[in-house]
Amino acid sequence: IDTIKKEFKSDWKGCTLTEIYYAGDDCTKDHKDWADRNNADEVIVLLSSFDVDSSGGDGSLNPNSTYNDWKWILVRTNGGQWQHVDHGY
């Protein structure tokens, strides 16, 4: 979760993270292929909610909106640092 919070704070200008949590074992199993594609041992899926201000963030998001159930996919190898490899719906 800290990995995403740090990235969100530095890279998601105009957006406010309001919630982030573990998506659950079933969702994570559905994304096991992400670990394989990234030569990693483990994958974790987080879900979040965030608000977008009038700027629309980087321009790819809807201004003045809220995004819910936004997925963050992270992988790691040998218990190392989690790496963010994808996000979205």
KEDONU-941533 format. One record per atom (N, C-alpha, C, CB): atom name; residue number from 1; x, z, y; residue in one letter. Coordinates in steps of 0.001 Angstrom, whole numbers. Glycine has a CB too. Example, Ala and Ser with C-alpha at 12.3 -4.5 7.8 and 13.67 -1.06 7.14 Angstrom:
KEDONU-941533
site name = N	resi = 1	xx = 13190	zz = 7800	yy = -5690	resn = A
site name = CA	resi = 1	xx = 12300	zz = 7800	yy = -4500	resn = A
site name = C	resi = 1	xx = 13200	zz = 7800	yy = -3300	resn = A
site name = CB	resi = 1	xx = 11308	zz = 9046	yy = -4473	resn = A
site name = N	resi = 2	xx = 12850	zz = 7080	yy = -2250	resn = S
site name = CA	resi = 2	xx = 13670	zz = 7140	yy = -1060	resn = S
site name = C	resi = 2	xx = 12900	zz = 7870	yy = 30	resn = S
site name = CB	resi = 2	xx = 14084	zz = 5725	yy = -598	resn = S
This chain:
KEDONU-941533
site name = N	resi = 1	xx = 836	zz = 0	yy = -1193	resn = I
site name = CA	resi = 1	xx = 0	zz = 0	yy = 0	resn = I
site name = C	resi = 1	xx = 878	zz = 0	yy = 1254	resn = I
site name = CB	resi = 1	xx = -949	zz = 1221	yy = 0	resn = I
site name = N	resi = 2	xx = 1980	zz = 748	yy = 1228	resn = D
site name = CA	resi = 2	xx = 2868	zz = 790	yy = 2394	resn = D
site name = C	resi = 2	xx = 3449	zz = -582	yy = 2714	resn = D
site name = CB	resi = 2	xx = 3999	zz = 1785	yy = 2159	resn = D
site name = N	resi = 3	xx = 3731	zz = -1374	yy = 1679	resn = T
site name = CA	resi = 3	xx = 4260	zz = -2724	yy = 1883	resn = T
site name = C	resi = 3	xx = 3309	zz = -3540	yy = 2744	resn = T
site name = CB	resi = 3	xx = 4493	zz = -3428	yy = 535	resn = T
site name = N	resi = 4	xx = 2028	zz = -3492	yy = 2434	resn = I
site name = CA	resi = 4	xx = 1037	zz = -4267	yy = 3179	resn = I
site name = C	resi = 4	xx = 807	zz = -3670	yy = 4558	resn = I
site name = CB	resi = 4	xx = -284	zz = -4333	yy = 2409	resn = I
site name = N	resi = 5	xx = 762	zz = -2359	yy = 4663	resn = K
site name = CA	resi = 5	xx = 577	zz = -1731	yy = 5978	resn = K
site name = C	resi = 5	xx = 1687	zz = -2141	yy = 6939	resn = K
site name = CB	resi = 5	xx = 537	zz = -198	yy = 5843	resn = K
site name = N	resi = 6	xx = 2922	zz = -2163	yy = 6462	resn = K
site name = CA	resi = 6	xx = 4054	zz = -2557	yy = 7307	resn = K
site name = C	resi = 6	xx = 3937	zz = -4022	yy = 7722	resn = K
site name = CB	resi = 6	xx = 5388	zz = -2319	yy = 6570	resn = K
site name = N	resi = 7	xx = 3625	zz = -4881	yy = 6760	resn = E
site name = CA	resi = 7	xx = 3491	zz = -6307	yy = 7070	resn = E
site name = C	resi = 7	xx = 2341	zz = -6538	yy = 8040	resn = E
site name = CB	resi = 7	xx = 3273	zz = -7125	yy = 5785	resn = E
site name = N	resi = 8	xx = 1240	zz = -5862	yy = 7800	resn = F
site name = CA	resi = 8	xx = 69	zz = -6034	yy = 8651	resn = F
site name = C	resi = 8	xx = 408	zz = -5652	yy = 10091	resn = F
site name = CB	resi = 8	xx = -1114	zz = -5189	yy = 8129	resn = F
site name = N	resi = 9	xx = 1091	zz = -4541	yy = 10247	resn = K
site name = CA	resi = 9	xx = 1439	zz = -4053	yy = 11586	resn = K
site name = C	resi = 9	xx = 2360	zz = -5024	yy = 12315	resn = K
site name = CB	resi = 9	xx = 2102	zz = -2681	yy = 11493	resn = K
site name = N	resi = 10	xx = 3307	zz = -5623	yy = 11601	resn = S
site name = CA	resi = 10	xx = 4278	zz = -6499	yy = 12259	resn = S
site name = C	resi = 10	xx = 3824	zz = -7951	yy = 12380	resn = S
site name = CB	resi = 10	xx = 5569	zz = -6454	yy = 11513	resn = S
site name = N	resi = 11	xx = 3038	zz = -8446	yy = 11427	resn = D
site name = CA	resi = 11	xx = 2735	zz = -9880	yy = 11380	resn = D
site name = C	resi = 11	xx = 1290	zz = -10269	yy = 11676	resn = D
site name = CB	resi = 11	xx = 3085	zz = -10392	yy = 10054	resn = D
site name = N	resi = 12	xx = 374	zz = -9331	yy = 11684	resn = W
site name = CA	resi = 12	xx = -1040	zz = -9658	yy = 11847	resn = W
site name = C	resi = 12	xx = -1519	zz = -9242	yy = 13236	resn = W
site name = CB	resi = 12	xx = -1889	zz = -8970	yy = 10753	resn = W
site name = N	resi = 13	xx = -969	zz = -9894	yy = 14249	resn = K
site name = CA	resi = 13	xx = -1325	zz = -9589	yy = 15635	resn = K
site name = C	resi = 13	xx = -2809	zz = -9896	yy = 15867	resn = K
site name = CB	resi = 13	xx = -436	zz = -10400	yy = 16625	resn = K
site name = N	resi = 14	xx = -3455	zz = -9025	yy = 16631	resn = G
site name = CA	resi = 14	xx = -4869	zz = -9210	yy = 16932	resn = G
site name = C	resi = 14	xx = -5789	zz = -8730	yy = 15831	resn = G
site name = CB	resi = 14	xx = -5141	zz = -10643	yy = 17204	resn = G
site name = N	resi = 15	xx = -5223	zz = -8090	yy = 14804	resn = C
site name = CA	resi = 15	xx = -6016	zz = -7597	yy = 13678	resn = C
site name = C	resi = 15	xx = -5758	zz = -6102	yy = 13490	resn = C
site name = CB	resi = 15	xx = -5680	zz = -8381	yy = 12376	resn = C
site name = N	resi = 16	xx = -6797	zz = -5406	yy = 13069	resn = T
site name = CA	resi = 16	xx = -6690	zz = -3973	yy = 12814	resn = T
site name = C	resi = 16	xx = -7105	zz = -3689	yy = 11383	resn = T
site name = CB	resi = 16	xx = -7556	zz = -3162	yy = 13809	resn = T
site name = N	resi = 17	xx = -6184	zz = -3192	yy = 10590	resn = L
site name = CA	resi = 17	xx = -6465	zz = -2832	yy = 9202	resn = L
site name = C	resi = 17	xx = -7314	zz = -1568	yy = 9194	resn = L
site name = CB	resi = 17	xx = -5145	zz = -2627	yy = 8388	resn = L
site name = N	resi = 18	xx = -8480	zz = -1626	yy = 8562	resn = T
site name = CA	resi = 18	xx = -9380	zz = -465	yy = 8552	resn = T
site name = C	resi = 18	xx = -9445	zz = 222	yy = 7199	resn = T
site name = CB	resi = 18	xx = -10767	zz = -886	yy = 8963	resn = T
site name = N	resi = 19	xx = -9083	zz = -498	yy = 6133	resn = E
site name = CA	resi = 19	xx = -9138	zz = 86	yy = 4789	resn = E
site name = C	resi = 19	xx = -8259	zz = -734	yy = 3853	resn = E
site name = CB	resi = 19	xx = -10605	zz = 144	yy = 4259	resn = E
site name = N	resi = 20	xx = -7586	zz = -50	yy = 2936	resn = I
site name = CA	resi = 20	xx = -6823	zz = -735	yy = 1893	resn = I
site name = C	resi = 20	xx = -6796	zz = 164	yy = 666	resn = I
site name = CB	resi = 20	xx = -5369	zz = -1083	yy = 2374	resn = I
site name = N	resi = 21	xx = -7020	zz = -441	yy = -507	resn = Y
site name = CA	resi = 21	xx = -7103	zz = 350	yy = -1735	resn = Y
site name = C	resi = 21	xx = -6824	zz = -526	yy = -2951	resn = Y
site name = CB	resi = 21	xx = -8489	zz = 1013	yy = -1860	resn = Y
site name = N	resi = 22	xx = -6515	zz = 128	yy = -4063	resn = Y
site name = CA	resi = 22	xx = -6251	zz = -529	yy = -5342	resn = Y
site name = C	resi = 22	xx = -7528	zz = -1184	yy = -5845	resn = Y
site name = CB	resi = 22	xx = -5706	zz = 482	yy = -6387	resn = Y
site name = N	resi = 23	xx = -7437	zz = -2442	yy = -6255	resn = A
site name = CA	resi = 23	xx = -8614	zz = -3197	yy = -6685	resn = A
site name = C	resi = 23	xx = -9107	zz = -2802	yy = -8072	resn = A
site name = CB	resi = 23	xx = -8307	zz = -4667	yy = -6668	resn = A
site name = N	resi = 24	xx = -8272	zz = -2146	yy = -8863	resn = G
site name = CA	resi = 24	xx = -8670	zz = -1733	yy = -10203	resn = G
site name = C	resi = 24	xx = -7959	zz = -2525	yy = -11280	resn = G
site name = CB	resi = 24	xx = -10158	zz = -1874	yy = -10369	resn = G
site name = N	resi = 25	xx = -7949	zz = -1947	yy = -12468	resn = D
site name = CA	resi = 25	xx = -7226	zz = -2556	yy = -13587	resn = D
site name = C	resi = 25	xx = -7783	zz = -3914	yy = -13982	resn = D
site name = CB	resi = 25	xx = -7262	zz = -1638	yy = -14779	resn = D
site name = N	resi = 26	xx = -9110	zz = -4076	yy = -13984	resn = D
site name = CA	resi = 26	xx = -9699	zz = -5350	yy = -14400	resn = D
site name = C	resi = 26	xx = -9282	zz = -6484	yy = -13469	resn = D
site name = CB	resi = 26	xx = -11225	zz = -5243	yy = -14441	resn = D
site name = N	resi = 27	xx = -9320	zz = -6235	yy = -12185	resn = C
site name = CA	resi = 27	xx = -8926	zz = -7255	yy = -11212	resn = C
site name = C	resi = 27	xx = -7446	zz = -7588	yy = -11361	resn = C
site name = CB	resi = 27	xx = -9225	zz = -6781	yy = -9775	resn = C
site name = N	resi = 28	xx = -6628	zz = -6573	yy = -11555	resn = T
site name = CA	resi = 28	xx = -5193	zz = -6787	yy = -11709	resn = T
site name = C	resi = 28	xx = -4898	zz = -7613	yy = -12958	resn = T
site name = CB	resi = 28	xx = -4456	zz = -5444	yy = -11776	resn = T
site name = N	resi = 29	xx = -5593	zz = -7357	yy = -14063	resn = K
site name = CA	resi = 29	xx = -5406	zz = -8148	yy = -15288	resn = K
site name = C	resi = 29	xx = -5706	zz = -9621	yy = -15035	resn = K
site name = CB	resi = 29	xx = -6305	zz = -7615	yy = -16418	resn = K
site name = N	resi = 30	xx = -6732	zz = -9895	yy = -14216	resn = D
site name = CA	resi = 30	xx = -7106	zz = -11270	yy = -13912	resn = D
site name = C	resi = 30	xx = -6021	zz = -12010	yy = -13135	resn = D
site name = CB	resi = 30	xx = -8397	zz = -11289	yy = -13130	resn = D
site name = N	resi = 31	xx = -5097	zz = -11288	yy = -12554	resn = H
site name = CA	resi = 31	xx = -4049	zz = -11890	yy = -11738	resn = H
site name = C	resi = 31	xx = -2661	zz = -11804	yy = -12382	resn = H
site name = CB	resi = 31	xx = -4020	zz = -11227	yy = -10387	resn = H
site name = N	resi = 32	xx = -2603	zz = -11508	yy = -13672	resn = K
site name = CA	resi = 32	xx = -1334	zz = -11374	yy = -14395	resn = K
site name = C	resi = 32	xx = -457	zz = -12620	yy = -14247	resn = K
site name = CB	resi = 32	xx = -1600	zz = -11103	yy = -15877	resn = K
site name = N	resi = 33	xx = -1084	zz = -13779	yy = -14137	resn = D
site name = CA	resi = 33	xx = -321	zz = -15015	yy = -13993	resn = D
site name = C	resi = 33	xx = 570	zz = -15020	yy = -12748	resn = D
site name = CB	resi = 33	xx = -1266	zz = -16195	yy = -13945	resn = D
site name = N	resi = 34	xx = 221	zz = -14235	yy = -11745	resn = W
site name = CA	resi = 34	xx = 1055	zz = -14157	yy = -10543	resn = W
site name = C	resi = 34	xx = 2412	zz = -13544	yy = -10867	resn = W
site name = CB	resi = 34	xx = 352	zz = -13336	yy = -9450	resn = W
site name = N	resi = 35	xx = 2436	zz = -12560	yy = -11748	resn = A
site name = CA	resi = 35	xx = 3712	zz = -11977	yy = -12165	resn = A
site name = C	resi = 35	xx = 4539	zz = -13039	yy = -12885	resn = A
site name = CB	resi = 35	xx = 3486	zz = -10737	yy = -13082	resn = A
site name = N	resi = 36	xx = 3902	zz = -13771	yy = -13789	resn = D
site name = CA	resi = 36	xx = 4600	zz = -14816	yy = -14538	resn = D
site name = C	resi = 36	xx = 5179	zz = -15881	yy = -13603	resn = D
site name = CB	resi = 36	xx = 3649	zz = -15467	yy = -15550	resn = D
site name = N	resi = 37	xx = 4383	zz = -16329	yy = -12641	resn = R
site name = CA	resi = 37	xx = 4815	zz = -17370	yy = -11706	resn = R
site name = C	resi = 37	xx = 5979	zz = -16933	yy = -10824	resn = R
site name = CB	resi = 37	xx = 3658	zz = -17784	yy = -10835	resn = R
site name = N	resi = 38	xx = 6094	zz = -15626	yy = -10626	resn = N
site name = CA	resi = 38	xx = 7130	zz = -15101	yy = -9738	resn = N
site name = C	resi = 38	xx = 8248	zz = -14392	yy = -10495	resn = N
site name = CB	resi = 38	xx = 6516	zz = -14150	yy = -8739	resn = N
site name = N	resi = 39	xx = 8336	zz = -14669	yy = -11804	resn = N
site name = CA	resi = 39	xx = 9372	zz = -14059	yy = -12649	resn = N
site name = C	resi = 39	xx = 9423	zz = -12545	yy = -12483	resn = N
site name = CB	resi = 39	xx = 10737	zz = -14658	yy = -12324	resn = N
site name = N	resi = 40	xx = 8243	zz = -11928	yy = -12487	resn = A
site name = CA	resi = 40	xx = 8131	zz = -10481	yy = -12311	resn = A
site name = C	resi = 40	xx = 7491	zz = -9857	yy = -13541	resn = A
site name = CB	resi = 40	xx = 7312	zz = -10142	yy = -11046	resn = A
site name = N	resi = 41	xx = 7635	zz = -8543	yy = -13665	resn = D
site name = CA	resi = 41	xx = 7066	zz = -7812	yy = -14796	resn = D
site name = C	resi = 41	xx = 5665	zz = -7284	yy = -14526	resn = D
site name = CB	resi = 41	xx = 7962	zz = -6670	yy = -15162	resn = D
site name = N	resi = 42	xx = 5410	zz = -6941	yy = -13269	resn = E
site name = CA	resi = 42	xx = 4153	zz = -6284	yy = -12929	resn = E
site name = C	resi = 42	xx = 3477	zz = -6964	yy = -11750	resn = E
site name = CB	resi = 42	xx = 4391	zz = -4814	yy = -12618	resn = E
site name = N	resi = 43	xx = 2154	zz = -6835	yy = -11722	resn = V
site name = CA	resi = 43	xx = 1366	zz = -7311	yy = -10592	resn = V
site name = C	resi = 43	xx = 379	zz = -6214	yy = -10224	resn = V
site name = CB	resi = 43	xx = 628	zz = -8655	yy = -10926	resn = V
site name = N	resi = 44	xx = 77	zz = -6120	yy = -8949	resn = I
site name = CA	resi = 44	xx = -957	zz = -5206	yy = -8476	resn = I
site name = C	resi = 44	xx = -1782	zz = -5955	yy = -7436	resn = I
site name = CB	resi = 44	xx = -338	zz = -3883	yy = -7880	resn = I
site name = N	resi = 45	xx = -3081	zz = -5713	yy = -7444	resn = V
site name = CA	resi = 45	xx = -3973	zz = -6321	yy = -6468	resn = V
site name = C	resi = 45	xx = -4579	zz = -5202	yy = -5630	resn = V
site name = CB	resi = 45	xx = -5085	zz = -7179	yy = -7164	resn = V
site name = N	resi = 46	xx = -4477	zz = -5368	yy = -4321	resn = L
site name = CA	resi = 46	xx = -5086	zz = -4440	yy = -3384	resn = L
site name = C	resi = 46	xx = -6207	zz = -5161	yy = -2657	resn = L
site name = CB	resi = 46	xx = -4039	zz = -3877	yy = -2382	resn = L
site name = N	resi = 47	xx = -7216	zz = -4426	yy = -2256	resn = L
site name = CA	resi = 47	xx = -8301	zz = -4965	yy = -1443	resn = L
site name = C	resi = 47	xx = -8265	zz = -4283	yy = -87	resn = L
site name = CB	resi = 47	xx = -9687	zz = -4766	yy = -2134	resn = L
site name = N	resi = 48	xx = -8649	zz = -5023	yy = 944	resn = S
site name = CA	resi = 48	xx = -8645	zz = -4433	yy = 2275	resn = S
site name = C	resi = 48	xx = -9823	zz = -4923	yy = 3093	resn = S
site name = CB	resi = 48	xx = -7345	zz = -4748	yy = 2992	resn = S
site name = N	resi = 49	xx = -10034	zz = -4211	yy = 4178	resn = S
site name = CA	resi = 49	xx = -10951	zz = -4624	yy = 5233	resn = S
site name = C	resi = 49	xx = -10155	zz = -4587	yy = 6523	resn = S
site name = CB	resi = 49	xx = -12235	zz = -3700	yy = 5306	resn = S
site name = N	resi = 50	xx = -10431	zz = -5546	yy = 7408	resn = F
site name = CA	resi = 50	xx = -9773	zz = -5535	yy = 8711	resn = F
site name = C	resi = 50	xx = -10643	zz = -6229	yy = 9745	resn = F
site name = CB	resi = 50	xx = -8395	zz = -6210	yy = 8631	resn = F
site name = N	resi = 51	xx = -10440	zz = -5817	yy = 10985	resn = D
site name = CA	resi = 51	xx = -11157	zz = -6389	yy = 12119	resn = D
site name = C	resi = 51	xx = -10237	zz = -7353	yy = 12849	resn = D
site name = CB	resi = 51	xx = -11668	zz = -5280	yy = 13078	resn = D
site name = N	resi = 52	xx = -10834	zz = -8429	yy = 13357	resn = V
site name = CA	resi = 52	xx = -10100	zz = -9433	yy = 14119	resn = V
site name = C	resi = 52	xx = -10621	zz = -9403	yy = 15551	resn = V
site name = CB	resi = 52	xx = -10252	zz = -10863	yy = 13485	resn = V
site name = N	resi = 53	xx = -9715	zz = -9367	yy = 16521	resn = D
site name = CA	resi = 53	xx = -10151	zz = -9336	yy = 17917	resn = D
site name = C	resi = 53	xx = -10492	zz = -10745	yy = 18410	resn = D
site name = CB	resi = 53	xx = -9060	zz = -8710	yy = 18807	resn = D
site name = N	resi = 54	xx = -10703	zz = -10885	yy = 19702	resn = S
site name = CA	resi = 54	xx = -11136	zz = -12165	yy = 20267	resn = S
site name = C	resi = 54	xx = -10093	zz = -13271	yy = 20149	resn = S
site name = CB	resi = 54	xx = -11492	zz = -11980	yy = 21708	resn = S
site name = N	resi = 55	xx = -8831	zz = -12913	yy = 19874	resn = S
site name = CA	resi = 55	xx = -7780	zz = -13933	yy = 19749	resn = S
site name = C	resi = 55	xx = -7865	zz = -14708	yy = 18437	resn = S
site name = CB	resi = 55	xx = -6413	zz = -13283	yy = 19862	resn = S
site name = N	resi = 56	xx = -8550	zz = -14146	yy = 17452	resn = G
site name = CA	resi = 56	xx = -8596	zz = -14791	yy = 16143	resn = G
site name = C	resi = 56	xx = -7306	zz = -14609	yy = 15368	resn = G
site name = CB	resi = 56	xx = -8890	zz = -16258	yy = 16298	resn = G
site name = N	resi = 57	xx = -6561	zz = -13557	yy = 15697	resn = G
site name = CA	resi = 57	xx = -5293	zz = -13316	yy = 14998	resn = G
site name = C	resi = 57	xx = -4316	zz = -14430	yy = 15297	resn = G
site name = CB	resi = 57	xx = -5512	zz = -13195	yy = 13477	resn = G
site name = N	resi = 58	xx = -3845	zz = -15104	yy = 14264	resn = D
site name = CA	resi = 58	xx = -2905	zz = -16216	yy = 14451	resn = D
site name = C	resi = 58	xx = -3628	zz = -17539	yy = 14681	resn = D
site name = CB	resi = 58	xx = -1985	zz = -16338	yy = 13241	resn = D
site name = N	resi = 59	xx = -4948	zz = -17483	yy = 14826	resn = G
site name = CA	resi = 59	xx = -5747	zz = -18680	yy = 15043	resn = G
site name = C	resi = 59	xx = -6444	zz = -19177	yy = 13794	resn = G
site name = CB	resi = 59	xx = -4890	zz = -19761	yy = 15586	resn = G
site name = N	resi = 60	xx = -6086	zz = -18627	yy = 12644	resn = S
site name = CA	resi = 60	xx = -6695	zz = -19073	yy = 11389	resn = S
site name = C	resi = 60	xx = -7885	zz = -18205	yy = 10980	resn = S
site name = CB	resi = 60	xx = -5656	zz = -19071	yy = 10280	resn = S
site name = N	resi = 61	xx = -8131	zz = -17129	yy = 11729	resn = L
site name = CA	resi = 61	xx = -9218	zz = -16204	yy = 11401	resn = L
site name = C	resi = 61	xx = -10335	zz = -16334	yy = 12428	resn = L
site name = CB	resi = 61	xx = -8703	zz = -14745	yy = 11344	resn = L
site name = N	resi = 62	xx = -11530	zz = -15922	yy = 12050	resn = N
site name = CA	resi = 62	xx = -12670	zz = -15983	yy = 12959	resn = N
site name = C	resi = 62	xx = -12563	zz = -14870	yy = 13998	resn = N
site name = CB	resi = 62	xx = -14002	zz = -15872	yy = 12178	resn = N
site name = N	resi = 63	xx = -12585	zz = -15225	yy = 15286	resn = P
site name = CA	resi = 63	xx = -12514	zz = -14205	yy = 16331	resn = P
site name = C	resi = 63	xx = -13686	zz = -13227	yy = 16247	resn = P
site name = CB	resi = 63	xx = -12485	zz = -14865	yy = 17708	resn = P
site name = N	resi = 64	xx = -13438	zz = -11998	yy = 16673	resn = N
site name = CA	resi = 64	xx = -14477	zz = -10963	yy = 16734	resn = N
site name = C	resi = 64	xx = -15229	zz = -10823	yy = 15417	resn = N
site name = CB	resi = 64	xx = -15462	zz = -11275	yy = 17849	resn = N
site name = N	resi = 65	xx = -14491	zz = -10731	yy = 14335	resn = S
site name = CA	resi = 65	xx = -15126	zz = -10641	yy = 13019	resn = S
site name = C	resi = 65	xx = -14462	zz = -9553	yy = 12183	resn = S
site name = CB	resi = 65	xx = -15054	zz = -11997	yy = 12286	resn = S
site name = N	resi = 66	xx = -15104	zz = -9251	yy = 11062	resn = T
site name = CA	resi = 66	xx = -14570	zz = -8294	yy = 10100	resn = T
site name = C	resi = 66	xx = -14435	zz = -8992	yy = 8760	resn = T
site name = CB	resi = 66	xx = -15479	zz = -7032	yy = 9986	resn = T
site name = N	resi = 67	xx = -13293	zz = -8824	yy = 8131	resn = Y
site name = CA	resi = 67	xx = -13048	zz = -9357	yy = 6793	resn = Y
site name = C	resi = 67	xx = -13058	zz = -8192	yy = 5809	resn = Y
site name = CB	resi = 67	xx = -11691	zz = -10141	yy = 6729	resn = Y
site name = N	resi = 68	xx = -13835	zz = -8335	yy = 4747	resn = N
site name = CA	resi = 68	xx = -13928	zz = -7314	yy = 3703	resn = N
site name = C	resi = 68	xx = -13472	zz = -7895	yy = 2369	resn = N
site name = CB	resi = 68	xx = -15375	zz = -6771	yy = 3592	resn = N
site name = N	resi = 69	xx = -12962	zz = -7046	yy = 1495	resn = D
site name = CA	resi = 69	xx = -12525	zz = -7454	yy = 151	resn = D
site name = C	resi = 69	xx = -11442	zz = -8530	yy = 183	resn = D
site name = CB	resi = 69	xx = -13713	zz = -7959	yy = -647	resn = D
site name = N	resi = 70	xx = -10594	zz = -8491	yy = 1191	resn = W
site name = CA	resi = 70	xx = -9458	zz = -9410	yy = 1311	resn = W
site name = C	resi = 70	xx = -8398	zz = -8967	yy = 314	resn = W
site name = CB	resi = 70	xx = -8882	zz = -9436	yy = 2779	resn = W
site name = N	resi = 71	xx = -7975	zz = -9865	yy = -563	resn = K
site name = CA	resi = 71	xx = -7016	zz = -9515	yy = -1620	resn = K
site name = C	resi = 71	xx = -5578	zz = -9663	yy = -1144	resn = K
site name = CB	resi = 71	xx = -7244	zz = -10388	yy = -2853	resn = K
site name = N	resi = 72	xx = -4751	zz = -8744	yy = -1619	resn = W
site name = CA	resi = 72	xx = -3304	zz = -8786	yy = -1433	resn = W
site name = C	resi = 72	xx = -2689	zz = -8712	yy = -2824	resn = W
site name = CB	resi = 72	xx = -2789	zz = -7609	yy = -498	resn = W
site name = N	resi = 73	xx = -1879	zz = -9682	yy = -3181	resn = I
site name = CA	resi = 73	xx = -1264	zz = -9718	yy = -4504	resn = I
site name = C	resi = 73	xx = 225	zz = -9423	yy = -4343	resn = I
site name = CB	resi = 73	xx = -1496	zz = -11105	yy = -5205	resn = I
site name = N	resi = 74	xx = 681	zz = -8403	yy = -5072	resn = L
site name = CA	resi = 74	xx = 2078	zz = -7979	yy = -5020	resn = L
site name = C	resi = 74	xx = 2650	zz = -7969	yy = -6427	resn = L
site name = CB	resi = 74	xx = 2215	zz = -6580	yy = -4364	resn = L
site name = N	resi = 75	xx = 3936	zz = -8265	yy = -6534	resn = V
site name = CA	resi = 75	xx = 4625	zz = -8248	yy = -7827	resn = V
site name = C	resi = 75	xx = 5924	zz = -7456	yy = -7699	resn = V
site name = CB	resi = 75	xx = 4913	zz = -9697	yy = -8325	resn = V
site name = N	resi = 76	xx = 6427	zz = -7005	yy = -8854	resn = R
site name = CA	resi = 76	xx = 7742	zz = -6362	yy = -8888	resn = R
site name = C	resi = 76	xx = 8342	zz = -6518	yy = -10276	resn = R
site name = CB	resi = 76	xx = 7643	zz = -4861	yy = -8500	resn = R
site name = N	resi = 77	xx = 9663	zz = -6316	yy = -10338	resn = T
site name = CA	resi = 77	xx = 10413	zz = -6413	yy = -11584	resn = T
site name = C	resi = 77	xx = 11207	zz = -5131	yy = -11796	resn = T
site name = CB	resi = 77	xx = 11352	zz = -7646	yy = -11572	resn = T
site name = N	resi = 78	xx = 11169	zz = -4641	yy = -13031	resn = N
site name = CA	resi = 78	xx = 11944	zz = -3457	yy = -13419	resn = N
site name = C	resi = 78	xx = 11730	zz = -2262	yy = -12498	resn = N
site name = CB	resi = 78	xx = 13406	zz = -3798	yy = -13450	resn = N
site name = N	resi = 79	xx = 10500	zz = -2038	yy = -12066	resn = G
site name = CA	resi = 79	xx = 10195	zz = -889	yy = -11222	resn = G
site name = C	resi = 79	xx = 10772	zz = -975	yy = -9824	resn = G
site name = CB	resi = 79	xx = 10688	zz = 343	yy = -11870	resn = G
site name = N	resi = 80	xx = 11161	zz = -2175	yy = -9405	resn = G
site name = CA	resi = 80	xx = 11755	zz = -2359	yy = -8076	resn = G
site name = C	resi = 80	xx = 10725	zz = -2326	yy = -6965	resn = G
site name = CB	resi = 80	xx = 12505	zz = -3664	yy = -8021	resn = G
site name = N	resi = 81	xx = 11109	zz = -2859	yy = -5835	resn = Q
site name = CA	resi = 81	xx = 10229	zz = -2906	yy = -4669	resn = Q
site name = C	resi = 81	xx = 9094	zz = -3902	yy = -4902	resn = Q
site name = CB	resi = 81	xx = 11025	zz = -3284	yy = -3402	resn = Q
site name = N	resi = 82	xx = 7900	zz = -3538	yy = -4445	resn = W
site name = CA	resi = 82	xx = 6773	zz = -4463	yy = -4500	resn = W
site name = C	resi = 82	xx = 6996	zz = -5564	yy = -3474	resn = W
site name = CB	resi = 82	xx = 5423	zz = -3725	yy = -4241	resn = W
site name = N	resi = 83	xx = 6699	zz = -6815	yy = -3876	resn = Q
site name = CA	resi = 83	xx = 6813	zz = -7957	yy = -2983	resn = Q
site name = C	resi = 83	xx = 5453	zz = -8620	yy = -2847	resn = Q
site name = CB	resi = 83	xx = 7869	zz = -8965	yy = -3499	resn = Q
site name = N	resi = 84	xx = 5039	zz = -8850	yy = -1625	resn = H
site name = CA	resi = 84	xx = 3776	zz = -9525	yy = -1326	resn = H
site name = C	resi = 84	xx = 3964	zz = -11020	yy = -1589	resn = H
site name = CB	resi = 84	xx = 3322	zz = -9261	yy = 160	resn = H
site name = N	resi = 85	xx = 3136	zz = -11581	yy = -2498	resn = V
site name = CA	resi = 85	xx = 3280	zz = -12998	yy = -2834	resn = V
site name = C	resi = 85	xx = 2086	zz = -13851	yy = -2430	resn = V
site name = CB	resi = 85	xx = 3507	zz = -13142	yy = -4302	resn = V
site name = N	resi = 86	xx = 930	zz = -13222	yy = -2163	resn = D
site name = CA	resi = 86	xx = -232	zz = -14007	yy = -1739	resn = D
site name = C	resi = 86	xx = -1297	zz = -13073	yy = -1189	resn = D
site name = CB	resi = 86	xx = -799	zz = -14848	yy = -2915	resn = D
site name = N	resi = 87	xx = -2240	zz = -13674	yy = -463	resn = H
site name = CA	resi = 87	xx = -3376	zz = -12915	yy = 59	resn = H
site name = C	resi = 87	xx = -4526	zz = -13872	yy = 335	resn = H
site name = CB	resi = 87	xx = -2985	zz = -12135	yy = 1349	resn = H
site name = N	resi = 88	xx = -5707	zz = -13325	yy = 488	resn = G
site name = CA	resi = 88	xx = -6891	zz = -14119	yy = 795	resn = G
site name = C	resi = 88	xx = -8049	zz = -13745	yy = -100	resn = G
site name = CB	resi = 88	xx = -6589	zz = -15598	yy = 660	resn = G
site name = N	resi = 89	xx = -9036	zz = -14652	yy = -146	resn = Y
site name = CA	resi = 89	xx = -10228	zz = -14379	yy = -953	resn = Y
site name = C	resi = 89	xx = -10108	zz = -14924	yy = -2339	resn = Y
site name = CB	resi = 89	xx = -11447	zz = -14948	yy = -303	resn = Y
